[in-house]
Amino acid sequence: MTVSISGDKELFELLRKGDEDSLVKVYQLFKGNYISWGQKNFLLSAEECEDIFQDAIIAFNDNIRTKRLTELNCSLKTYIFSIAKNLTIKRLNNNSREELKDEYFDAPIDPREIVDQMIILSEKQQKIMSLLKFLKEPCYSILKLYYYKSYSMEIIARELNYKNEKVVKSQKVRCMNELKKLVKDRFSKGDLG
């Protein structure tokens, strides 16, 4: 089945009747595109993207079955991607609330205290913080303003000309993931203690 705008009403009717084959076809049609997009734009693994996309397809199906969605004013792909994007941002925001903690760290690091306590930092922490200079913009600026200068998301948004603080929060999560990846790539577990 080819899913097109002209066939949305027929597709919606099939999904309301519980036609799993149609739902599987929609899933298969867009899954690969979303996984590539999610990996590129959010630095997520293929597995994370697939989980999020499955949740998006479930939400899409629920919206049709409950008749919250009866017609589209955009392409089916755009609609499903918007659900998946919102779910991705929600997941990233939830993850950003957790402190930076990984198998490489014995305890969470509070980078805001690092500037004042640089002398007493462990060698492990100094190695991790030295990687900040390898981050590209805007990550370097966002993390520097947030952790070193203790700027709020609102102030960072204003300073770096972002639309709002939610955009900065989302970008900060991607930046922290990039920093974690740098730590993993540059140091083996033995190098960090």
N, C-alpha and C positions, 0 to 999 in steps of 0.2 A: 504494500500500500504506500503510495506517495502522499505525504501530508502536505497540503497546500491550503492557502487562505480560503479558496472556494470550497474546500472539503471540511472546514472546521466544524460546521453544524452537524454534518454526518458523523465526524469523529466524536464530537461531544455526545451525540446520541448513543453511539456505540459504547462509549466509556460509561455513560449513565446506566446503561444496561449491564455493566460489569464485564465488557469484552476485554479480557486480559491481553489478547493478542495485539490489539490496537495500542494498548499502553506500552507493551514491550517494543513494538515497532517505533513509537515515538521516542522511547528511551534510547534505543539503538541508533536512531537517526541523529541524535544530538549529543550523545554521551562523549564521543571522541573529541568533538569540537570543544565541549566544556572542559574536559580534562586538560587539553592543551592550553586553553585560555586561563584556567585557574592556576596551572603551574607557572605560566608566564607572568601573570599579573599579581598573584598572591604568594608565590614561592611555596606552594603547597605540594605535597607528594601526590602521585597519581591516585593512591588509595584514598587520601583525604578528599580529593576532588570527586572521586567516584561515590564516596559516602554522601557528600553534600548533594551531588547530582541526583542520587537515589531519593534523598529527602525532598528535593525540588519536584521530582516526578510524582511522588506521593502527595505533596501539597497541591500540585496541578490537578491531579485526579480528584482529590477531595473538593477542590474548588468547583470542578465540573459536576460532581455527584451532588453537591449541596446547592447547586445552581447559583453560587456566587459568581461564577463565570459562565455567561451564556453566549457571548460573542467577543471577538477580539478586534481591537482597533490597531493592532500591530501584528507582526508575523508571529507564528507559533513559537519559533526559535527565540525571538526577542522576549516573549512572555515568560517562557521557561527559564531562559538565562537570567531574567530579572529576579525571578524567585531564587534561583541558585546563587546569584550575586548577593542578594540580601541575606541568605542563609550563611554564606561565606563570611560576610562582614560581621554578622552576629557571632559566629563561631570565633573569629579572630578577636573581637572585642572581649568575649568571655575569656579567651586565652590570655589576653593582655592584662587581665586583672591578677593573673598569677605572677608571682615574682620569678625572675630569671633563675631557674633551677634546672639542672640537668645532671646527667651522670658524671659530668666533669667537676661538679661543684659539691663540696661537702655540706654547704649551707647556702641559703639564698644570699645573693649579693644585693645590697642597697647602694647603687651607684651614686646617689646623692651624697653619701658620706665619704666617698672616695677622695674627693678633692681635699677635704679637711684632714683626712687620715692617710694620705698617700705614703707617708713615711712608714706607717705600720702595716701597710698592705702586705699580704703574703706574696711570695714570688708568683704563685699561681694567679692571683688576682691581677698583679701587675702585667703578666703576660696577656691576660684576657683584655684588659683595658688598653693595652698597647695596640690592639687590633682596630680600635675605633678609627685611627687615621687611615686605614685601608678601605673604609666604607666610602662609597660614592655619595654625592649629593642626591637627594636631600637627606639621606640617612645620617650622615655625619652631623649636619646642622641640627636636625631634630633631636638626636640623642644628646648632643652637646648642650643644647638649650634646656632640655628636660632634666638631664641628670646632673650636669655641672652647674648650671645656673638656676635650677629649680623653677623654671618657667612653667606656668600652667599651660594646658592645651590651648586655651583661648588666646593667651599671649603669643604662643608659638604660631598659631594660625594667622594672627595679625602680622607678626614679624616676617613670616615667610610667604605671606600673601595666599594663604589657603582659604577656601570657601568658608569653612567653619571648623570647629574643634573636632567634630566626628571624623572628618577627613584626615586630620592630623593623627588622631588615635589609630585609625586604620593603617596609616602609613608607618606609624611607630611600631605597630605589631610586625609589619613586614620587615622593618629595619632590625628589630630584635631577632627575628628569625634569620636574617642575613648575618648578624653578629654571631649567633649560635653556630651557623654553618661555617663561618670563618674559624671559630674556635675548633670545631671538629676537623676541618681541613688542615689547619696549621699545626695542631698539637695532637699527639697521641695521648692516651690516658696517662701513660708513664711520664710524659713531659709536664703534666699538670699536677703531679703529686701522686 
